[in-house]
Amino acid sequence: MPHLPRVGLLARRIMNETRIVLRNVGKINPRSIDDYVGFGGYSILKKAIEMGPDAIIDIIKRSGLRGRGGAGFPTGLKWEFTKNAASDVKYIVCNADEGEPGTNKDRIIVENDPNSVFEGMAIAGVAVGAEMGYIYLRVEYPGADLILRAALAEARAAGYLGQNIMNTGVNFDIEVVLGAGAYVCGEETALLNSMEGKRGEPRFKPPFPGVSGYHGKPTVINNGETFANITYIIDYGPEDFARIGTESSPGTKLFTLCGNVERRGVYEFPMGITLRELIYDVGGGIPRGRQLKAVQTGGSSGTFVTPDKLDMHMDMNLAAAHGATMGSGAVLVIDDRHSIPELALNITEFFVGESCGKCTPCREGAMRLYQLIQKFMSGEASLADIDTVKELSTTMGLASLCGLGQTVSTAILTTIDSFRDEYLAHTYSGSRDGRRTTTNA
């Protein structure tokens, strides 16, 4: 029987999903190569091999596909950089580390349709001239690890991976590499260091991985969700894909809906869906008649959005125009029981533990932020501490080496900008009653 997760099944009764990445979920057994092939699997890889590298990259560029890991860099352009890099060896890496709290979309993909990722990686290998790929998976996903390794063995035995795949003369194989569960290894250069057996900490850029990546060789690094889109684009054409979603962010997105919402889960909808639709039409609204207080978009390092922005479109550019981030697609719904400064404290505590310690702004800044917000929670902070938190957050965003230190400031600054009154209520000049009303009830 297929492994069936809770992936948007309840939402269909209210709002129909547009399934591209999840098109096979619930229809195939992820452990059966015959099931995948029966739904057209690996026929697109053969088609891509016949098309050749230039045609593949042209199609991906025209589709407008952007990376689904959070940064949103144009996928076709990334592949073109690596294709044009002079080297005898090149690599394809799937970043399935997924260390962002509140996000588990890649786990859903690799546990339920692993061959869609394999086929997308193989097409990328054909496009850039790589014969080896790696899936970097977090160690906390043991179930996914077992499924991936079993599926890889089946795909090799059937001739879809390895040497001379499908008798085309093309070689491409994939291995699974387990990370140690460090959040920072979601950053691509820290991931590469981890794969090479080094400390999981970011490298200085340039050079970028497309020129000097795994063991110094040109390397394409894309998210699992990104690779799972590739076969659809090659099969149906770039124009069809570009018609889905928005002009600046074509296609669909997997959203992880979590927190104080009736129907939590991973759902696939076209880019441009609004927060209101996600929370109320898909998620069924706030449980037990509570009121919506805030939404954090983009994971723990993402922005806090107030209820007046519920009609914001979840598109990489349009969200940014509202001062928000879409990131990996995590949507944390927060009801009126919760203290925003307390949530900020939880976020900074997480990043204190996850900082690799390589750069001073992140290593020292995260701890100092945590100490400052602790002062608010104990009622010992002054008004000046609000300005100190803002100044320190801004400095971290500007001076930190990688996204970990740069984006923790995003979350903290948006809590202060949108919920300054709660911080004021936690100062020693604020109302003690007011302080108590902002804590969990």
N, C-alpha and C positions, 0 to 999 in steps of 0.2 A: 504493500500500500504506500502511496506517496506520503511524504512527511508534510502535513498540512499545518502551517502556522496560522496565527490569527492575523491575516493580512487583508484588511479591508473588507472582509466578508460581510460584516454587519452593515457597512456603509452602503452597500449596493442597494439596500432597500430605500435609501433616501436619495443618494446621489451616485450616479454611475461613474465608475473609474474609467480611465483611459489607460489600458494596460499595454505597454511596450516592453518594459523591463520585466514585468511580472506576468507576461503573456502565457507562460507555460506552468506557472505555479498552480498547483491543484489539479493539473491535467496530466502530469507525468510523474513517474517515480524517479527521483533524482539519482538513484543508484542504478538505473537501467539505461544503458547507452541506446538500446533498441527503442525505448520510449522517445528519447530525444531525437533520434534519427527519424522516427516515424512522424514527428512534427516538423520535418524539414531540416533537422539539424545537420550541420557540416556541409550541406549543399551550397550554402552561401560562401563558405571558405573556399570551396572548389571554384565557384564563380569568381571570387576575388583573385585567386591565383591566376586564372585565365585573363583577368583584366590587367593585372600588373600594378606595380607600386605607384606610378604617377596617377593612374586613373583612380585608385583607391583613395589616395590623399586628396585628390580634387573633389571627390564625392563627399568626403568627410568635411572638407572645408566649406563646400557649398551648403551642407546641411545646417551649418551654424552650431553644431554640437559643442558645448562648453563642458569643461571638467565638472563632475558632480561631487567632488570631494570638498568643495567649499570655496576655492579660489576662482573657479569659473574661467580658467584660461582656455582659449579656443583649441580644441583637440587636434584638428587638422593641422594647425600651425605648429603645434608641439611635435607632431609626427614628422612634419616637413623638416624642421630643424635637425632632428636626429637622422633622417634619411640623407640629408646633405652633409652631415658630419663625416669626415674621412676617417675610417677605421676598419680594421680587419674583423673586429668582433663588435657586435651591438647586442643590447639586452632589452627585454620588455619586462616591466615590473607592475604587478597589480597591487595597489595599496589597499589591503583589506584589514588594516590595523584597527580602525574604527574605535579610537579611544575617547571620542566625544561623549560625555554622559548624556543619556537621553536619546542616543542614536543606535539603531540596530538594523538598519536597512541592508547593509552589505551581508550581514549574517543571514538574513532572509534569502538573499539572492544565492549565496554560495551553498546554503543548506538545501535549497529547493530547486535550483536550476544551475548547477555548477558548470555544465557544458556550455551554457551561453557565454560565460566568462572565458572559458578556454577558447572558444571559437573566436570571440572578439580579440583576445590576445594573439592568437595565431594570425588573424588578418592584419593586426598591427605589425607582427613580425614580418609578414610578406611585404608590407608597405615600406618598412624602414631597413630591411635587410638583416633582421635578427633571427637567430636560430634557437635561442634559449629564452625562456620566460620564467619568472618567479612570482608566486603569490605570497605576499607577506601578510601573515595572519596572526592576530593576537592570541596568546596562549590561553586566554580565558574562553576561547571558543573550541573546546575539545570535540564537541559534536560536529562542528563544521570541518575540523581537521580530518576526522575519520571519513566523512562523506567525500571531501575533496580528494583524499588519497585513493579511495576506492574508485571514484569516478575517473581519476587520471589513469589508473591501471587499466580500466575498461577501455578508455579512449585509445590508449597505446595499443592494446591487444587487438582492437578493431581497425587499427591503421589510420586513425585520425590525428594522432600525435606521434612524434618520434622521427625516425628516418624515412624519407621518401613517402610522405603522407599521401594517401589515396593514389599512389603510383604517379605522382605529379613531379617527382624529382625535388620537391621542397622538403626541407628538414625544419621541424620546430617541436620542441619539447618543453614541458613545464614541471617545475618542482615547487613544493610548499616549504616555506621558511617560517618558523615560529618566532615571533617576537616575545619579549619578556613582559609585555603589558605596560610599557611606558607610554604615556600620552604624547610625549614630545616626539616619539618615533612616527607619529602621523605626519610630521614634517618630512618632506621627501629626502633631504640630505641626511637627517638624523636616521631615517629608515635605512638608507644606504650604508651608513656607518654600522648600524646594528647587523645588517646582512653580512657585512665583512668581518664581523666578530669584534668590532671596536665599541667604545662607549657610545650609547645612543644620544648623541648631541649634534646639533646642526653644524654644517660647514659654512664657511664664508662663501658668498656668491657675488660675482661670477668666479669660476666657470659654473654654468648651470648643468644639471644632469644630462640634458640633451646633447651636450658636447663632452662632458667628463662626469660620468655617473658611477655605476657599479664597477669597482676595480679600475676606475679611470676611463672606462669605455662609454661611448654614447648610449644613453639609456632613456627609454620612454617610461615614465611613471604616470599611471592613470588609476583612478578609483574603480572599484569593482562595478559600480553602477554605470560608469562611463563605458567600460568594455561591454557591458550587457546591452547597450544601445546599438552597437556596431552592426550586427547582422540585420537588424531591422532597416537601418539606413541603406546598406548595400542592397538589400532585397527590394525595398519599396521605392528607393530613390531619395535623393536629398530634398527635392521639392515637397514630397509628401511629408517628410519629417519636419521641414521648416514651416509647414502650414499649422502644425500643432504648437501650442504655447503662444509665445509672444515674439515680436520681431527681434528683440535684443536677447531673448533666451528661448530658443526653439525647443520643442520636445516636451516630455513629461518630467516630473520630479517625484522621487519617493519622499514622502513626508512622514516622520515619526511623531505621531500625536501622543503626548503624554501629559501627566500631571492631573489637575482637577477637571477632568472631562469624562463624560459618560462612557464613550467608546474609544479606548486607547488602541493604538495599532499602527501598522505601517500601511500607508495608502499611496496609490499612484494617480496623480492628476496632472493635467497640462500646466506648464508654467503660466503664471498669471492668475491662478485661483486666489481668492481673497482669504484673509485670516478669518473673516466672519463665516465664510462658507466652510472652511476647514473645521472650525470650532463648533458651529451650530448645525450645519447641514450634514457634515460627515461625522463629527464627534458627538452630536446629540446634546451639546450644551453643557452647562455646569451642573454637577450633581447636587441633590438635596436642596435645591432652591437658593444656593449661594450666589453671590454676585461676582462677576469677573473683575479682577483687580488689575492684572497685567498679563502680558504674554512675553515670554522670552523666545526669540527666534534665533536660530543658528547655533544652538547648543549652549554649554556653560560659558563659553567665551562670547556669546552673542548679545544682542541688544534687548533691553526691556522696552516693550511697546505698551502704551496706555490704551484703554478701550476706545478712545476717540479715533484710533487709527485702524480699526477693524476692517475697514474697506480698502486697506493697503493690499496691492497685488503682490503675490509671492513670485517675484521675478528678480533676477540678480541686480538689474539696473534700477528697476522701479522701487524695490525695497531700499536700496541705497539712497534714492532721492528723498525718502522719508526718514533718513538717518538710521535705518535698520539694516540688519544683515540677514541673509538667508542661509549662508553656511552650508552645512551638510543636510539641512532640511528638518532638523529637530524643532518641534513646536511645543514648548512647555507652557501649559495653561495654569494660571495662578489665581485662586479665588481670594475672597476678602478675609479669610482667616489668617493670612500669612503676613509677616513683617518683611518688608523689602530689605532693610539693613541686615536682618538675620539671613536672608537668602544671599546677600552680598558676602556675608561672613563665610557662609558655606562654600561659595565659589572660590574665595581667596584661599581658604584652607585647602581646597583641592589643588589649586595651582602651586601653593607652597610645596606640597608633597610631590608634585609632578615636574617642577623645574629641574632641569638637568644640572644647573649650577654653573654653566660655562660662562655666561655673561652677567656682569654685576647688576645691571638694571633689573633683570628678572629675578636673579637669586636673592638679592637684598630687598628689592622693591616689593616683591610678593609678600615677604615676611613682614615688612613694615606696613603694608596695606592691611594685612591681617590684624596686626597689633592695633592699628588705628580704628578699624571697624569694631574690634573687641571693646574699645573704649566707649563707643556709642552704645553697644549692647549692655554695658554695665552702668550706663548713665554718667560716665566720667569724662565724656568728650566736651570740648568747647566749640563755639562757633568757628574759631580759627581752624579747628581740625577738619571741617568740611572743605575749606580751601586747600589744606595740606593734602587731603585725599585726592582732590581734583588735580593738583599740581603734580603729585607723584604719579598718578595714573597717566597723565599726559606725557610725562617724561618716559615712563616705561613704554608707552606706545611708540614713541619716537626713537628710543635708544636701544631697545631690546633686539637681540640678534635674530630671533625667529618669531613665528606667529604666537607661540605660547605667551611670551612676555608682552608682545604687542597687543594681543586681543583681550587679555584679562582686564586691561584698562577700559576696553569698549563696554564690557558689562557693568563695571563699577561706575563709569561716568554717566551711563544712561540711567542708572538707578538714582544718582544724585540729581540729574537734570529733571527727571520726571517725578521723583518722589522726595524732593528736598524737605518737605514738611515732616516726613517721618524721621529723617536724620535730625531735624531741629528738635523734634519731640524727645529724642534720645540724648540731647545735650543736658548738662547740669543746669542750664538756664531754662530748659524746656519743662513742660508739664509732666509730672510724674504719672498722673492718670493717663495723659496722652501716650506716654511711653508704654504703659501696660496695654493699652487698647490696640497697639500695633503688633503685639506678640500673638502666637497661635492660641486660638480659643478651642 
